[in-house]
Amino acid sequence: MQLRQLFKASLLAVVASAAVSCSKDGDSDNLPVSQDTVYALGIGITTPKETTNYVVQASDLMNGTISPVGNGMLQEGYRDYAFGGGVFFSLGGLGVSNVNAITVDSQNKLAARTGLTLELPNNQLVDIDGKGKTMVGVSLPATPTAGLNAKFYTLDIAANTFGNKKEVPMNSIHPSSQDWLFHTGLQVVGSQVFQTFYPVDYQTYNTKNTDTNYVAVYSYPGFQLQKVIKDTRTGPSGAFNTMSGLFKTESGDLYAVSTSSIYNGYSQATKPAGILKIANGTSVFDPNYFFNTDTAPNGGKIAHAVYIGGNKLFAAITTVPPSNPVVGTEKWSDANLTLAIVDLSAKTIIRVAGVPVFKGDGGRSFAALIEDGKVYSAIGQNGVVNIYQTNIATATAKKGAVIQGTFLGGIARLK
């Protein structure tokens, strides 16, 4: 009963602001459930006291209002989301380490399979090859007091069980006497696992080491640490609370994306924002590939991104460089973002037309769904969050459904 009361209280302000937008367009408050289409959305509702998370069902992303009212599955604690094999995984964080595997039941309603628990909250969970059979995950302790070992594991999607568990000392990846390390990306290529991270003072969150890009290389499926490769053309890949450090193309090439942005948790930037490449079949940085996103036309710092196929990223990219010296109000703000299509092969950036400059929610999950040549993501403005549909081929977007919530943490199509 307390949880229901919490839901009503935390949703009240969000519903009030969203209702204003809905009434202007004549939208209904709740969408009917289609027999043919089922989307799952992870929605967060933030109040001055806390954030409450729900997984919500929808059948239409472009019309009406998507609301947790009478339609939300309450999720314990902070949540990240992953998708593989037709399953939408709701992953606990910030002290919560349980995993809910969400699917569609015989009545086309969302149903959660529970019972999976990790020793540490998950940092990232990825489908190893896109076939929907096996996921690979990693959990890093946030501080030395939370643990001294990184924990790797596989997830059998059909069986809903963890396996191949392996602990790797954090000190062996990066000396903790200098800095702790935060995870930013994970990919599997053949018989190897690649992980991006950045060094950070876990007490002050200062980033003293921003002159090197680091990628740890492990065996797969044994998770034995093989080496850590480095490149000094950029700073570290990814940023605080993101999974935007490392991406794999259809050919098995890897791209490591560095930002070092004050907006996203760095205390300094000593190298340009840019992208490096690790060619398939190798475990070294390609010396002939470097994409400076700071100086590229339409460029900026890539704060968040997802791979959308065809050697392209769908990204939230900064439109205004952070101040130098640092302005306190800019730190951690995840601000001045717009959507863009990043072509990794052509080394070009095309900003998406039809979207406003916005402030991100800083979440690890840059929630985006790729479907039929379009990307569905969310932007919040003036207290109202909308789905935006981006046409990849034309780099144009249009506004879709209203989300009754503070932010969108995850999205997938289950049917």
C-alpha positions as CSV (number, residue, x, y, z in Angstrom):
1,M,0.0,0.0,0.0
2,Q,2.9,2.4,0.8
3,L,4.3,1.9,-2.7
4,R,1.0,2.8,-4.3
5,Q,0.8,5.9,-2.2
6,L,4.4,6.8,-3.2
7,F,3.5,6.4,-6.8
8,K,0.5,8.7,-6.6
9,A,2.5,11.3,-4.8
10,S,5.5,11.3,-7.0
11,L,3.5,11.3,-10.2
12,L,1.2,14.1,-9.3
13,A,3.5,17.0,-10.4
14,V,4.4,15.2,-13.6
15,V,0.8,14.4,-14.5
16,A,-0.1,18.0,-14.0
17,S,2.6,19.4,-16.4
18,A,2.0,16.7,-19.0
19,A,-1.7,17.2,-18.9
20,V,-1.3,20.7,-20.1
21,S,0.5,19.5,-23.2
22,C,-2.0,16.7,-23.8
23,S,-5.0,18.9,-23.6
24,K,-3.6,21.2,-26.2
25,D,-3.4,18.4,-28.7
26,G,-6.6,16.6,-27.7
27,D,-4.7,13.4,-26.7
28,S,-6.1,10.8,-24.5
29,D,-4.5,10.0,-21.2
30,N,-4.1,6.2,-21.8
31,L,-3.4,4.3,-24.9
32,P,-5.2,1.0,-25.8
33,V,-3.2,-2.2,-25.9
34,S,-2.7,-3.4,-29.5
35,Q,-2.7,-7.1,-30.2
36,D,0.1,-6.6,-32.7
37,T,2.5,-4.2,-31.1
38,V,3.9,-4.1,-27.6
39,Y,6.6,-1.7,-26.4
40,A,8.2,-1.6,-23.0
41,L,9.4,1.6,-21.6
42,G,11.4,2.3,-18.4
43,I,10.1,5.5,-17.0
44,G,11.6,7.4,-14.0
45,I,9.6,9.9,-11.9
46,T,11.8,12.2,-9.8
47,T,10.7,14.3,-6.9
48,P,12.9,16.4,-4.5
49,K,13.1,13.3,-2.3
50,E,13.7,10.4,-4.6
51,T,13.3,8.8,-8.0
52,T,10.8,6.0,-8.6
53,N,11.0,3.7,-11.6
54,Y,8.3,1.9,-13.6
55,V,8.2,-0.3,-16.6
56,V,5.3,0.8,-18.7
57,Q,3.5,-0.8,-21.7
58,A,2.5,1.1,-24.9
59,S,1.3,0.2,-28.4
60,D,2.0,3.6,-30.1
61,L,5.0,5.8,-29.6
62,M,3.9,8.7,-31.7
63,N,0.4,9.6,-30.5
64,G,-1.3,10.2,-27.1
65,T,0.2,9.9,-23.7
66,I,2.2,7.0,-22.3
67,S,1.5,6.9,-18.6
68,P,2.3,4.6,-15.6
69,V,-1.2,5.2,-14.2
70,G,-2.8,1.8,-14.1
71,N,-0.2,0.6,-16.5
72,G,3.1,0.6,-14.6
73,M,5.2,-2.2,-13.1
74,L,7.0,-0.7,-10.1
75,Q,10.7,-1.4,-10.1
76,E,12.7,-1.4,-6.9
77,G,15.4,1.2,-6.6
78,Y,17.4,2.8,-9.4
79,R,17.1,1.0,-12.8
80,D,19.1,0.5,-16.0
81,Y,17.7,-1.4,-18.9
82,A,19.0,-3.9,-21.5
83,F,17.4,-5.9,-24.3
84,G,18.2,-9.2,-25.9
85,G,16.3,-12.3,-27.2
86,G,12.9,-10.6,-26.9
87,V,13.5,-9.8,-23.2
88,F,13.6,-6.4,-21.6
89,F,15.9,-6.6,-18.6
90,S,15.3,-4.2,-15.7
91,L,18.6,-4.0,-13.8
92,G,18.8,-2.7,-10.2
93,G,21.5,-0.2,-9.2
94,L,22.5,2.0,-6.3
95,G,22.4,-0.7,-3.7
96,V,19.8,-2.8,-5.5
97,S,21.2,-5.8,-7.5
98,N,18.1,-7.8,-8.6
99,V,17.2,-8.3,-12.3
100,N,13.7,-8.5,-13.7
101,A,13.3,-10.2,-17.1
102,I,10.2,-8.7,-18.7
103,T,8.3,-10.3,-21.6
104,V,4.8,-10.4,-23.0
105,D,2.3,-12.9,-21.8
106,S,-0.5,-14.7,-23.6
107,Q,-2.8,-11.7,-23.1
108,N,-0.3,-9.3,-24.6
109,K,0.5,-7.8,-21.2
110,L,3.9,-7.3,-19.7
111,A,5.0,-10.0,-17.3
112,A,8.1,-10.1,-15.2
113,R,10.3,-13.1,-14.4
114,T,12.2,-12.6,-11.2
115,G,14.8,-14.5,-9.2
116,L,18.1,-13.2,-10.7
117,T,20.3,-11.4,-8.2
118,L,23.9,-10.1,-8.6
119,E,26.5,-9.6,-5.9
120,L,27.0,-6.0,-7.1
121,P,24.7,-3.8,-9.2
122,N,25.2,-4.4,-12.9
123,N,27.1,-1.8,-14.9
124,Q,26.2,-3.0,-18.4
125,L,24.6,-6.0,-20.0
126,V,25.0,-6.6,-23.8
127,D,24.0,-9.2,-26.3
128,I,27.3,-10.8,-27.4
129,D,26.4,-11.2,-31.1
130,G,22.8,-10.0,-31.6
131,K,21.4,-13.5,-31.8
132,G,19.4,-13.2,-28.5
133,K,20.9,-16.2,-26.7
134,T,23.7,-14.9,-24.5
135,M,24.3,-11.7,-22.7
136,V,27.6,-10.6,-21.1
137,G,27.6,-8.4,-18.0
138,V,30.0,-6.7,-15.7
139,S,29.7,-5.2,-12.2
140,L,32.3,-2.9,-10.7
141,P,32.5,-1.9,-7.1
142,A,31.9,1.9,-6.9
143,T,34.5,2.3,-4.2
144,P,37.2,0.1,-2.6
145,T,35.0,-0.4,0.4
146,A,32.4,-2.0,-1.8
147,G,34.8,-4.5,-3.1
148,L,38.2,-5.0,-4.8
149,N,37.2,-7.2,-7.7
150,A,35.3,-6.5,-11.0
151,K,32.8,-9.3,-11.6
152,F,32.1,-10.6,-15.1
153,Y,29.4,-13.1,-16.0
154,T,27.2,-14.4,-18.8
155,L,23.4,-14.6,-18.9
156,D,21.6,-17.4,-20.6
157,I,18.5,-15.6,-21.8
158,A,16.2,-18.6,-22.3
159,A,17.2,-20.3,-19.0
160,N,17.3,-16.9,-17.1
161,T,20.5,-18.0,-15.3
162,F,23.9,-16.5,-14.8
163,G,27.1,-18.5,-15.6
164,N,30.8,-18.2,-16.3
165,K,31.3,-16.0,-13.3
166,K,34.8,-14.6,-13.0
167,E,36.4,-12.0,-10.6
168,V,39.2,-9.8,-11.8
169,P,41.1,-7.7,-9.3
170,M,40.6,-4.0,-9.9
171,N,44.2,-3.3,-9.2
172,S,45.2,-5.5,-12.2
173,I,43.1,-3.4,-14.6
174,H,44.2,-0.1,-13.3
175,P,46.3,0.7,-10.2
176,S,43.8,1.7,-7.5
177,S,46.6,3.5,-5.6
178,Q,46.4,6.1,-8.3
179,D,42.7,6.2,-9.0
180,W,39.6,4.0,-9.0
181,L,38.0,3.1,-12.3
182,F,34.5,3.6,-13.6
183,H,33.1,1.4,-16.4
184,T,31.9,3.1,-19.6
185,G,31.6,0.3,-22.3
186,L,31.6,-3.4,-23.0
187,Q,31.7,-5.4,-26.2
188,V,32.5,-9.0,-27.3
189,V,34.4,-9.7,-30.5
190,G,35.1,-13.4,-31.2
191,S,37.1,-14.8,-28.3
192,Q,37.8,-11.5,-26.6
193,V,35.9,-9.0,-24.4
194,F,36.8,-5.3,-24.6
195,Q,36.0,-2.8,-21.8
196,T,36.4,0.9,-21.7
197,F,36.8,2.8,-18.4
198,Y,38.1,6.0,-17.0
199,P,40.2,6.7,-13.9
200,V,38.6,8.9,-11.2
201,D,39.1,9.9,-7.6
202,Y,36.1,8.1,-6.1
203,Q,35.9,10.5,-3.2
204,T,36.1,13.8,-5.0
205,Y,35.2,12.6,-8.5
206,N,38.1,14.6,-9.9
207,T,39.7,13.2,-13.1
208,K,43.4,13.8,-13.0
209,N,44.3,11.4,-15.8
210,T,42.6,12.7,-19.0
211,D,45.5,12.3,-21.4
212,T,45.0,8.6,-22.3
213,N,42.3,6.3,-23.7
214,Y,42.2,2.9,-21.9
215,V,40.7,-0.4,-23.2
216,A,41.0,-3.6,-21.1
217,V,41.1,-6.8,-23.1
218,Y,39.9,-10.1,-21.6
219,S,39.5,-13.7,-23.0
220,Y,35.9,-14.9,-23.7
221,P,34.2,-16.8,-22.2
222,G,36.8,-17.2,-19.5
223,F,37.2,-13.4,-18.7
224,Q,41.0,-13.7,-18.1
225,L,42.6,-10.2,-18.2
226,Q,45.0,-10.2,-21.2
227,K,46.2,-6.6,-21.3
228,V,45.2,-3.0,-21.1
229,I,45.8,-1.0,-24.3
230,K,46.4,2.7,-24.3
231,D,46.4,5.6,-26.8
232,T,47.3,9.2,-26.0
233,R,45.5,10.9,-28.9
234,T,42.4,11.2,-26.8
235,G,41.3,11.1,-23.2
236,P,39.4,8.1,-21.7
237,S,36.3,6.7,-23.4
238,G,32.8,7.4,-22.1
239,A,31.8,9.4,-19.1
240,F,30.1,9.2,-15.7
241,N,27.0,7.0,-15.7
242,T,27.1,6.3,-19.4
243,M,27.4,3.2,-21.6
244,S,28.7,5.3,-24.5
245,G,32.4,4.4,-24.5
246,L,32.6,1.5,-26.9
247,F,30.6,0.3,-29.9
248,K,30.8,-2.7,-32.3
249,T,29.9,-2.6,-36.0
250,E,28.6,-5.5,-38.1
251,S,32.2,-6.2,-39.3
252,G,33.4,-6.6,-35.8
253,D,35.4,-3.3,-35.7
254,L,35.3,-1.4,-32.4
255,Y,35.1,2.3,-31.9
256,A,36.1,4.0,-28.6
257,V,34.4,7.3,-28.1
258,S,36.1,9.9,-25.9
259,T,34.5,13.1,-24.5
260,S,36.2,14.4,-21.4
261,S,33.3,16.8,-21.0
262,I,32.8,19.0,-18.0
263,Y,29.1,18.6,-18.6
264,N,29.4,14.8,-18.0
265,G,31.5,14.4,-14.9
266,Y,35.1,15.3,-15.9
267,S,37.0,17.9,-13.9
268,Q,39.3,18.7,-16.8
269,A,39.9,18.0,-20.5
270,T,43.5,17.7,-21.7
271,K,42.9,16.1,-25.1
272,P,40.3,16.7,-27.9
273,A,37.1,14.8,-27.9
274,G,37.4,12.1,-30.5
275,I,36.9,8.5,-31.7
276,L,39.5,5.7,-32.0
277,K,39.3,2.4,-33.8
278,I,40.2,-1.2,-32.9
279,A,40.0,-3.2,-36.2
280,N,38.4,-6.7,-36.1
281,G,41.0,-9.4,-35.5
282,T,43.3,-7.1,-33.6
283,S,43.5,-5.9,-30.0
284,V,45.4,-2.6,-30.6
285,F,44.3,0.9,-31.5
286,D,44.5,1.5,-35.2
287,P,47.2,4.2,-35.7
288,N,45.6,5.3,-39.0
289,Y,42.2,6.1,-37.6
290,F,41.3,9.2,-35.6
291,F,38.1,11.2,-35.7
292,N,38.2,14.5,-33.9
293,T,34.6,15.3,-33.0
294,D,35.5,18.6,-31.4
295,T,36.7,20.2,-34.7
296,A,34.4,18.3,-37.1
297,P,31.7,20.3,-38.9
298,N,28.5,20.2,-36.8
299,G,30.7,18.5,-34.1
300,G,31.0,18.6,-30.4
301,K,31.5,16.1,-27.5
302,I,29.5,12.9,-27.8
303,A,27.8,12.6,-24.4
304,H,25.5,9.6,-25.2
305,A,25.2,7.3,-28.1
306,V,23.8,4.0,-29.4
307,Y,24.9,2.1,-32.5
308,I,22.2,2.1,-35.2
309,G,24.0,0.0,-37.9
310,G,25.8,0.9,-41.1
311,N,28.8,2.2,-39.2
312,K,26.7,5.0,-37.7
313,L,25.9,6.2,-34.2
314,F,22.8,8.0,-33.0
315,A,24.1,10.5,-30.5
316,A,23.4,13.3,-28.1
317,I,26.2,15.7,-28.8
318,T,27.1,19.0,-27.2
319,T,26.3,22.2,-29.1
320,V,28.3,24.6,-26.8
321,P,31.8,23.9,-25.7
322,P,32.2,23.9,-21.9
323,S,33.9,27.0,-20.5
324,N,37.6,27.1,-19.8
325,P,38.3,27.6,-17.0
326,V,35.5,25.5,-15.6
327,V,32.3,27.2,-14.6
328,G,30.8,25.5,-11.5
329,T,27.2,25.5,-12.8
330,E,28.3,23.6,-16.0
331,K,29.7,20.6,-14.1
332,W,27.6,17.5,-14.2
333,S,24.8,19.4,-16.0
334,D,24.6,17.1,-19.1
335,A,23.6,20.3,-20.9
336,N,23.4,21.9,-24.3
337,L,22.7,18.7,-26.2
338,T,21.1,18.0,-29.6
339,L,20.6,14.8,-31.5
340,A,23.0,13.8,-34.3
341,I,23.9,11.0,-36.7
342,V,27.7,10.2,-36.5
343,D,29.2,8.3,-39.5
344,L,32.2,6.5,-38.2
345,S,33.5,5.6,-41.7
346,A,33.1,9.0,-43.4
347,K,34.0,10.8,-40.1
348,T,31.0,13.1,-40.4
349,I,28.4,14.5,-38.1
350,I,24.9,15.5,-39.2
351,R,22.7,17.2,-36.6
352,V,19.1,16.1,-36.6
353,A,16.6,18.7,-37.8
354,G,13.4,19.2,-35.9
355,V,14.7,18.8,-32.3
356,P,15.5,21.4,-29.7
357,V,18.7,21.9,-27.7
358,F,18.0,20.0,-24.5
359,K,19.4,18.9,-21.2
360,G,19.9,15.2,-20.7
361,D,19.0,13.3,-17.6
362,G,22.6,12.0,-17.1
363,G,21.4,8.4,-17.0
364,R,23.6,5.4,-18.1
365,S,20.9,4.2,-20.5
366,F,20.6,6.5,-23.5
367,A,17.2,5.1,-24.3
368,A,16.7,4.6,-28.0
369,L,14.9,2.1,-30.1
370,I,15.9,1.4,-33.7
371,E,13.0,0.3,-35.9
372,D,12.4,0.4,-39.7
373,G,15.0,3.0,-40.4
374,K,13.9,5.2,-37.5
375,V,15.1,5.9,-34.0
376,Y,12.8,6.6,-31.1
377,S,14.2,8.5,-28.2
378,A,13.0,11.1,-25.7
379,I,13.6,14.7,-25.0
380,G,12.3,16.7,-22.0
381,Q,11.6,20.4,-22.2
382,N,9.8,22.7,-19.7
383,G,8.8,19.7,-17.6
384,V,7.3,17.7,-20.4
385,V,8.9,14.7,-21.9
386,N,8.2,13.6,-25.5
387,I,9.1,10.8,-27.7
388,Y,11.0,12.0,-30.9
389,Q,11.1,9.9,-34.0
390,T,14.3,10.4,-36.1
391,N,14.5,9.3,-39.7
392,I,18.0,8.0,-40.1
393,A,18.3,8.5,-43.8
394,T,17.1,12.2,-43.7
395,A,18.3,13.1,-40.2
396,T,15.0,14.8,-39.5
397,A,12.8,14.2,-36.5
398,K,9.2,14.8,-35.4
399,K,7.6,15.0,-32.0
400,G,5.6,12.0,-30.8
401,A,3.8,10.8,-27.7
402,V,4.0,12.5,-24.3
403,I,5.6,10.5,-21.5
404,Q,4.1,11.1,-18.1
405,G,7.4,11.0,-16.2
406,T,10.7,12.8,-15.7
407,F,12.8,10.8,-18.0
408,L,12.9,7.7,-20.2
409,G,15.5,5.1,-19.0
410,G,14.9,2.3,-21.5
411,I,12.8,1.3,-24.4
412,A,12.3,-1.9,-26.5
413,R,9.8,-3.6,-28.7
414,L,8.7,-6.9,-27.3
415,K,6.0,-7.7,-30.0
